[in-house]
Amino acid sequence: MAYELKEKDGFKYIDEGSGEAIVLLHGLFGALSNWEGVVSHFSKTNRVLIPLLPIFEISMFNATVDGIVEHVVKFIKFTKLSHAHFVGNSLGGHVALIYTLKHPEIVKSLTLTASSGLFENQMGGSFPKRGSYEYVKERVEYTFYDPQVATKELVDEVFEATTNVAKVMRVIALARSAQRHNMAKEIHAIFQPTCLIWGLNDAITPPEVAHDFNKLIPNSKLHFIDKCGHAPMMEHPAIFNKYYGDFLESIS
């Protein structure tokens, strides 16, 4: 990623552009680079921040969705943001949902893309599996409609994580926490304008999940992207940016 990774007061993050703030939250095996197309586009008009979530560093005691939410709470206090637009992919969407319910005064709008929180097929079941590069490659490719999006660099990052026992334990704990924390009875209380951007070919949080979010969140609008899997902002950044840009314009 071409942007400077800042490190201060225990936080690692991207902070680009100026204007109304957009906070981007990545998923379980996500990274700052997942949002490159979004940052390059929206940093021209907005301040775009991406905290690096402590997926692999968080203590086992705090390796829950709520533990990651607490990191975001501290990050928002650190940045002194009084309000921001929140965008979350996969686990990051789940985190954004909880944060929105706990701190509605901060969240100006919410955007979910392939979010967990209602249902998630954990990459087909047994992921992560240690020791087999080909297996990890197959599981990472499963994330996308076009397996070519799963670059060697991306596969290498995930494989490295799955060879580290401590990291694997944290990933499993976080994944189980997300599966246990079903938000169907809570999200009707989200009043912020909400944009749902989903891949029609998402095998992890399928289209039915997007429809359920759309039914349960009162002020929500759903967009589908064809030939797209679990990371629309990576597979089709231009279409993602168009939907998101139109959404921001509609609520300004």
C-alpha positions as CSV (number, residue, x, y, z in Angstrom):
1,M,0.0,0.0,0.0
2,A,1.3,3.4,-1.0
3,Y,0.2,5.2,2.2
4,E,2.2,5.8,5.3
5,L,1.5,3.5,8.2
6,K,1.5,5.6,11.3
7,E,2.4,4.3,14.8
8,K,1.6,6.2,17.9
9,D,0.4,5.5,21.5
10,G,0.1,1.7,20.7
11,F,-2.0,2.2,17.5
12,K,-1.0,1.4,13.9
13,Y,-3.1,3.1,11.3
14,I,-3.6,4.9,8.0
15,D,-4.7,8.5,8.1
16,E,-5.1,10.1,4.7
17,G,-6.8,13.2,3.4
18,S,-9.0,15.8,5.1
19,G,-12.6,16.6,5.5
20,E,-15.4,14.5,7.1
21,A,-14.0,11.3,8.5
22,I,-14.5,7.8,7.1
23,V,-13.3,4.9,9.3
24,L,-12.6,1.6,7.5
25,L,-12.6,-1.7,9.5
26,H,-11.0,-4.8,7.9
27,G,-11.9,-8.4,8.5
28,L,-10.4,-11.4,10.3
29,F,-7.7,-12.0,7.7
30,G,-8.0,-8.6,6.2
31,A,-5.3,-5.9,6.1
32,L,-4.9,-2.2,5.4
33,S,-4.1,-3.0,1.8
34,N,-7.7,-4.4,1.3
35,W,-8.9,-0.8,1.2
36,E,-6.4,0.7,-1.2
37,G,-8.9,1.5,-3.9
38,V,-11.3,3.1,-1.3
39,V,-8.5,5.2,0.3
40,S,-7.1,6.5,-3.0
41,H,-10.6,7.5,-4.1
42,F,-12.1,9.0,-1.0
43,S,-9.0,10.6,0.5
44,K,-9.4,13.3,-2.2
45,T,-12.6,14.6,-0.4
46,N,-12.5,13.0,3.1
47,R,-10.2,12.1,5.9
48,V,-9.9,8.3,5.7
49,L,-8.7,6.3,8.6
50,I,-7.9,2.6,8.9
51,P,-6.9,1.2,12.3
52,L,-4.9,-2.0,12.1
53,L,-7.1,-4.2,14.3
54,P,-5.0,-6.3,16.7
55,I,-6.3,-9.7,15.4
56,F,-3.0,-11.5,16.1
57,E,-1.8,-9.5,19.1
58,I,-4.8,-9.3,21.3
59,S,-4.7,-11.2,24.6
60,M,-6.5,-14.6,24.5
61,F,-8.8,-13.3,27.3
62,N,-9.9,-10.4,25.1
63,A,-9.9,-12.4,21.8
64,T,-13.6,-11.7,21.2
65,V,-15.6,-9.4,18.9
66,D,-16.2,-7.1,21.9
67,G,-12.4,-7.1,22.5
68,I,-11.8,-5.7,19.0
69,V,-14.6,-3.2,19.5
70,E,-12.9,-1.9,22.6
71,H,-9.7,-1.3,20.5
72,V,-11.8,0.7,18.1
73,V,-13.4,2.7,21.0
74,K,-9.9,3.6,22.2
75,F,-8.8,4.5,18.6
76,I,-11.7,6.9,18.1
77,K,-10.8,8.5,21.4
78,F,-7.2,8.7,20.4
79,T,-8.1,10.4,17.1
80,K,-10.5,12.8,18.9
81,L,-13.2,12.2,16.3
82,S,-16.6,13.6,17.3
83,H,-18.3,11.9,14.4
84,A,-17.4,9.7,11.4
85,H,-18.8,7.4,8.7
86,F,-18.0,3.8,9.5
87,V,-17.4,1.1,6.8
88,G,-16.8,-2.5,7.8
89,N,-15.9,-5.7,5.8
90,S,-16.6,-9.2,7.2
91,L,-15.6,-9.1,10.9
92,G,-15.0,-5.4,10.6
93,G,-18.7,-5.0,9.7
94,H,-19.6,-6.9,12.9
95,V,-17.3,-4.6,14.9
96,A,-18.9,-1.6,13.3
97,L,-22.4,-2.8,14.1
98,I,-21.6,-3.2,17.8
99,Y,-19.7,0.1,17.9
100,T,-22.7,1.8,16.3
101,L,-25.1,0.5,19.0
102,K,-22.7,1.4,21.8
103,H,-21.7,4.8,20.5
104,P,-24.5,6.1,18.2
105,E,-23.5,9.7,18.8
106,I,-20.2,9.1,17.0
107,V,-21.6,7.2,13.9
108,K,-22.9,9.4,11.2
109,S,-23.5,6.5,8.8
110,L,-22.8,2.8,8.6
111,T,-21.8,0.8,5.6
112,L,-21.5,-3.0,5.7
113,T,-19.9,-5.1,3.1
114,A,-20.0,-8.9,3.5
115,S,-20.5,-8.4,7.2
116,S,-20.7,-11.1,9.9
117,G,-23.2,-10.6,12.7
118,L,-26.1,-12.8,11.4
119,F,-24.5,-15.7,9.6
120,E,-21.1,-16.6,8.4
121,N,-19.8,-19.7,6.7
122,Q,-16.3,-19.8,8.1
123,M,-14.5,-20.1,4.7
124,G,-16.1,-23.5,4.2
125,G,-15.7,-25.0,7.6
126,S,-12.3,-25.9,8.9
127,F,-10.2,-22.8,8.0
128,P,-7.5,-22.1,9.1
129,K,-5.5,-25.3,8.7
130,R,-1.9,-25.4,9.5
131,G,1.0,-26.6,7.3
132,S,-0.6,-26.9,3.9
133,Y,0.1,-24.0,1.6
134,E,-2.1,-25.4,-1.2
135,Y,-5.0,-25.7,1.3
136,V,-4.6,-22.1,2.5
137,K,-4.3,-20.9,-1.1
138,E,-7.6,-22.7,-1.9
139,R,-9.3,-21.2,1.1
140,V,-8.1,-17.7,0.3
141,E,-9.3,-18.1,-3.4
142,Y,-12.7,-19.2,-2.0
143,T,-13.0,-15.7,-0.6
144,F,-13.3,-14.2,-4.1
145,Y,-15.3,-14.8,-7.2
146,D,-12.2,-14.4,-9.3
147,P,-9.4,-16.5,-7.7
148,Q,-6.8,-14.3,-9.5
149,V,-7.6,-11.7,-6.8
150,A,-5.9,-14.0,-4.3
151,T,-2.4,-12.8,-5.1
152,K,0.7,-14.7,-4.0
153,E,1.4,-11.9,-1.6
154,L,-2.1,-12.2,0.0
155,V,-1.8,-16.0,0.2
156,D,1.6,-15.7,1.8
157,E,0.3,-13.4,4.5
158,V,-2.4,-15.8,5.5
159,F,-0.2,-18.8,5.3
160,E,2.4,-17.1,7.6
161,A,-0.4,-16.4,10.1
162,T,-1.6,-20.1,10.0
163,T,1.9,-21.4,10.8
164,N,2.0,-19.5,14.1
165,V,0.1,-21.4,16.8
166,A,-0.6,-18.2,18.9
167,K,-2.0,-16.4,15.9
168,V,-4.2,-19.4,14.9
169,M,-5.6,-19.6,18.4
170,R,-6.6,-16.0,18.3
171,V,-8.2,-16.3,14.9
172,I,-10.2,-19.3,16.0
173,A,-11.3,-17.6,19.2
174,L,-12.4,-14.5,17.3
175,A,-14.2,-16.5,14.6
176,R,-16.1,-18.5,17.3
177,S,-17.0,-15.3,19.1
178,A,-18.4,-13.8,15.9
179,Q,-20.5,-16.9,15.3
180,R,-21.9,-16.9,18.8
181,H,-22.8,-13.2,18.7
182,N,-25.9,-13.2,16.5
183,M,-27.2,-9.6,16.3
184,A,-30.6,-10.3,14.8
185,K,-32.4,-9.0,17.9
186,E,-30.3,-5.9,18.3
187,I,-29.8,-4.2,15.0
188,H,-33.4,-2.9,14.6
189,A,-32.1,-0.2,17.0
190,I,-29.6,1.2,14.5
191,F,-31.1,4.4,13.2
192,Q,-28.2,5.7,11.1
193,P,-28.4,5.7,7.3
194,T,-27.0,2.3,6.4
195,C,-25.5,1.2,3.0
196,L,-25.2,-2.5,2.3
197,I,-22.8,-3.4,-0.6
198,W,-22.6,-7.2,-1.2
199,G,-21.1,-9.6,-3.7
200,L,-23.7,-11.7,-5.5
201,N,-21.3,-14.6,-5.4
202,D,-20.2,-14.3,-1.7
203,A,-19.9,-17.9,-0.4
204,I,-19.1,-16.8,3.2
205,T,-21.9,-14.4,3.9
206,P,-24.3,-15.2,1.0
207,P,-26.8,-12.8,-0.6
208,E,-29.5,-14.0,1.8
209,V,-27.5,-12.5,4.7
210,A,-27.5,-9.1,2.9
211,H,-31.3,-9.4,2.5
212,D,-31.7,-10.2,6.2
213,F,-29.6,-7.1,7.2
214,N,-31.7,-5.0,4.8
215,K,-34.9,-6.2,6.5
216,L,-33.6,-5.8,10.1
217,I,-31.9,-2.4,9.8
218,P,-34.6,0.2,9.4
219,N,-32.9,2.9,7.3
220,S,-30.8,0.6,5.0
221,K,-30.3,0.3,1.3
222,L,-28.9,-2.8,-0.4
223,H,-26.6,-3.0,-3.5
224,F,-25.4,-6.2,-5.1
225,I,-22.2,-6.5,-7.3
226,D,-22.2,-9.3,-9.8
227,K,-19.3,-11.7,-10.2
228,C,-18.1,-10.6,-6.8
229,G,-17.3,-12.6,-3.6
230,H,-16.6,-11.7,0.0
231,A,-14.5,-8.5,-0.5
232,P,-16.3,-6.2,-3.0
233,M,-13.9,-3.2,-2.3
234,M,-11.0,-5.5,-3.5
235,E,-12.7,-7.3,-6.5
236,H,-14.6,-4.3,-7.9
237,P,-13.3,-1.1,-6.3
238,A,-14.7,1.2,-8.9
239,I,-18.3,-0.1,-8.5
240,F,-17.9,-0.2,-4.7
241,N,-16.7,3.4,-4.7
242,K,-19.6,4.5,-7.0
243,Y,-22.2,2.9,-4.6
244,Y,-20.5,4.3,-1.6
245,G,-20.0,7.8,-3.1
246,D,-23.6,8.0,-4.1
247,F,-24.7,6.9,-0.6
248,L,-22.5,9.6,1.0
249,E,-23.9,12.2,-1.4
250,S,-27.5,11.2,-0.6
251,I,-27.1,11.8,3.1
252,S,-25.0,14.9,3.0
